[in-house]
Amino acid sequence: MTLDAFQKHLDDVSAALMTDDFESYITMVANPLVVITEKATTIVTSVEQYRFGFDSYAGMLRTEKATDLIRLAKEVSILGPSLMTGRLETNIMSSGQRIYGPFESAMSLKLHDGRWLLCSVVSPVHAEKWPINVQPAPVHNTLNGRQ
């Protein structure tokens, strides 16, 4: 059940990003939200910060002509009755072709008023500030040697 709840949250947030639905997205994140990358830690606390981060990420998906944001839960651990953390793999696709990924991240969710809310993200991207611009390492296609 825990892995299912984590995956459902990933799917719901991905759908909100792909359909530019900020109103749904904002109901799925906690305040504050802690975002940790290799270069920075950011604490997001205002609606303006959430909106800016959402618009930037959704805008990147549009600019890259992404058709699918695929985030698959890999493992989840319960840390208490209202806290879970898990690892996930992200692939961003455009018409069946991978444009970013795969890359792994970690997220924590906390239960608030019967809903799981995203409260922290640890991402391998090299972002120095919020919002995160997706720039993970390039994908190497081992079948034909191309990136």
C-alpha positions in Angstrom: 0.0 0.0 0.0 2.8 2.4 0.8 4.5 2.0 -2.6 1.1 2.5 -4.2 0.5 5.7 -2.3 4.0 7.0 -3.2 3.5 6.1 -6.9 0.0 7.7 -6.9 1.5 11.0 -5.6 4.2 10.9 -8.2 1.6 10.3 -10.9 -0.7 13.1 -9.7 2.1 15.6 -9.5 3.4 14.6 -13.0 -0.1 15.0 -14.4 -0.4 18.5 -12.9 2.9 19.5 -14.4 2.1 18.0 -17.8 -1.3 19.8 -17.9 -0.1 23.0 -16.4 -2.5 22.6 -13.4 -1.0 24.7 -10.6 -4.2 24.6 -8.6 -4.0 20.8 -8.3 -0.2 20.9 -7.8 -0.3 23.3 -4.8 -2.6 20.9 -2.9 0.0 18.2 -3.2 3.0 20.0 -1.6 3.7 20.9 2.0 4.7 24.2 3.3 7.6 24.4 3.7 9.1 22.3 0.9 12.9 21.5 1.2 14.7 21.1 -2.1 18.3 19.7 -2.0 20.5 19.5 -5.1 24.2 18.8 -5.4 24.9 22.5 -5.2 22.2 24.1 -3.0 19.5 23.7 -0.4 16.3 25.8 -0.9 13.4 26.1 1.4 10.2 27.1 -0.5 7.7 28.8 1.7 5.6 31.3 -0.3 2.9 30.7 -3.0 5.0 32.9 -5.3 8.0 30.6 -4.9 5.8 27.5 -5.5 4.3 29.2 -8.6 7.6 30.3 -10.0 9.1 26.8 -9.5 6.0 25.1 -11.0 5.9 27.5 -14.0 9.6 27.0 -14.7 9.4 23.2 -14.6 6.2 23.1 -16.6 7.6 25.6 -19.1 10.8 23.5 -19.5 8.5 20.5 -20.3 6.7 22.5 -23.0 9.9 24.0 -24.4 11.4 20.5 -24.7 8.1 19.3 -26.3 7.8 16.7 -23.6 4.8 14.3 -24.0 5.4 12.2 -20.9 6.9 12.8 -17.5 7.5 9.2 -16.2 8.4 8.9 -12.6 8.6 5.4 -11.2 8.7 4.6 -7.5 11.7 2.3 -6.8 11.4 1.8 -3.0 9.6 3.4 -0.1 10.2 3.3 3.7 7.8 4.3 6.4 9.5 6.5 8.9 6.4 6.9 11.1 2.6 6.8 10.9 2.6 10.1 8.9 6.0 10.1 7.1 7.4 8.2 4.2 10.5 8.5 2.1 11.3 6.9 -1.2 13.5 6.7 -4.3 12.2 7.2 -7.8 13.5 7.2 -11.3 12.5 10.0 -13.7 12.4 9.9 -17.5 11.2 12.8 -19.6 10.0 11.7 -23.0 9.0 13.4 -26.3 6.9 11.2 -28.6 8.5 8.0 -27.3 12.1 9.3 -27.3 13.9 10.0 -24.0 15.0 13.6 -23.8 16.2 13.5 -20.1 16.9 10.6 -17.8 16.9 8.2 -16.4 17.9 9.8 -13.2 17.2 8.9 -9.6 15.9 11.2 -6.9 14.5 10.9 -3.4 11.3 12.4 -2.0 9.6 12.5 1.4 5.9 12.8 1.9 4.0 13.6 5.1 0.4 12.9 5.9 -1.6 16.0 6.6 -5.4 16.0 6.9 -5.6 12.6 5.2 -3.5 13.6 2.2 0.1 12.8 1.4 2.1 16.0 0.8 5.5 16.4 -0.7 7.8 17.9 1.9 11.3 17.3 0.6 13.1 16.5 -2.6 16.8 15.4 -3.1 17.8 15.6 -6.7 21.0 14.9 -8.6 20.6 17.9 -10.9 23.2 20.6 -10.7 20.8 23.4 -9.8 22.1 26.2 -7.6 18.7 27.8 -7.0 15.0 27.2 -7.1 13.5 26.4 -9.5 15.4 23.4 -10.5 16.2 23.3 -14.2 16.5 19.7 -15.3 20.1 19.2 -16.4 21.1 15.7 -15.3 23.9 13.8 -16.9 23.3 12.9 -20.6 21.9 9.5 -21.4 24.3 7.1 -23.1 22.6 4.7 -25.5 24.8 1.6 -25.3 23.1 -0.1 -28.2 24.4 2.3 -30.9 26.9 4.5 -29.1 24.9 7.7 -29.4 23.9 10.0 -26.7 
